[in-house]
């Protein structure tokens, strides 16, 4: 089975990196277009300094997601986004609290989904397949040819 999958590894690595990056870029953009609503949502969930943290979150989501897509500082970006996902889970998908107008089952589903996203990010940070078709890969390829 490994022999069959080996030629697919580069494609799978790039696809995974792209999809994980896209998962952060798109919500980052939607936070810009829905800035006031997102700020209010954060306040309702008890996020401290929501007005300060939201712009930081937007930059980290769009910048970190884009970095994953192009493969720049892939491992560091994956770890940063994994940490941010933990914080988002604890504050924004706190299914153990009940909020008016929100479904506890839906928040539980988001919480668990984010754990899976975090698992993908940790795998990306740990795996050697992060360098295929990436800016990181160019750096390593250049270093190999000059030594």
N, C-alpha and C positions, 0 to 999 in steps of 0.2 A: 504494500500500500504506500509506503514511503517513496518508492521509486515513481509511482504514479503521481504523487502530490508534489514531489520536488520541483518539477518544472513550473508548477502553479504558485510556488511560494512567493516569488516577486510580485505577481499580480495580486495575490491575497494580501500581502503586506501593504501594498499601495492602496488597495481598496479599503482595507481596514483603517489605515491612517486617514484617508480622505473622508470616510463616513464618520469617524470619530471627530475629525475637525469640523465637518459640516454640522454635526450635532451641537457644537458650541457657537459657530458663526451665526447660524440662522436665529437662535434665541437671542444672541447679542444684538443683532439688528432689530429684532422685534421689541427689545427693551428700549431702543432709541425711539422707535415710532410710537410706543406705548409708555413713554417715560413716566407720565403722571400716574397712570394706572398701576404700573409696576411699583412705583414708590409707595403708593397707598397700600398695595398688597403686602409689601415688605413691612410697613408700619403695623398693619393688622396682625402680622405674624411675630411682632415683637423684635424685629431686627433693629439693633441699635445703630444710630447714625446712618439711616437708610439713604438720606440725601447725599451722603459722602460715599457710601459703599456701592450704590448703584452705578455711578460713572466708572468706578474702579472695576466692578464686575463686567460692565460692557467692554471695557478695554481688554480685560483678561480673556473674556469669551471670544471676542472677535480676533484679537491678536494671537492668543494661544491656539485657537482653532485654525486660523490661517497658517500659523507656523507648523502645525501638524500636517496640514494639507500639502505644503511645499517641502516638508521634511527638514525644517530648520530647528535645531536644538530639540529634536524630537523627544528624547528621554526627559529632559528638564521640563518641557512643556507638558508632557503627559503626566508627570508627577505633580506639577502645579495645578493642572486641571482636575486631577484626582482629589487633591486637597480641597480645592474649591467646591467640588461636587459633594464632599463630606459636609462642608459648611452649609451648602444649599439644602442638602437633605435634612440636616438638623434643624434649620430655621424654617424653611419654606415647605417642606413635605412632612411636617411633624404630625403624622397620623394619630398619635397618642393624644393630641389636643383636638377638641371639637370646635369648629368655626361655623358661624351661621352662613348658610349658602354653599358650603363646601362638603363634598362627600368624603367621608372617612375612608371608604373603600378606594376611591380614586387617589387619595393622597398616599394610601398604603401601596397601591400599584406604582405610583411615581417614585416612591421611596425605594422599592425593590428594583425598579427599572434603573434607577440611578446607581444602585449597587452593581448592577451588571455593566453599566457604562464605566464605572470606576474599575471594575475587574479588567475590562478591555484596555483602559488606560494604563493600568499597572502591568499588564502583559506587554503592551507596547513599550513601556519604559524598560522592561527587563529583557526583551527579546532582541536578538541580533538582526532581525528582519526590518529594522527601522530605516536602514540606509539605502534601500533600493529606490531608484528614481527620486532622490532627495537631495537637498542642499547639503545635508550631513554627509551623504555618500560621496559627493564631489570632493569634500574636504579630505575624506579618508582615501579616496582614489588618488588624489594629488599627492598625498603624503606617501603613498605606497610607490609611486613612480619616481619620487625625488630621493628616496633613501637608497 
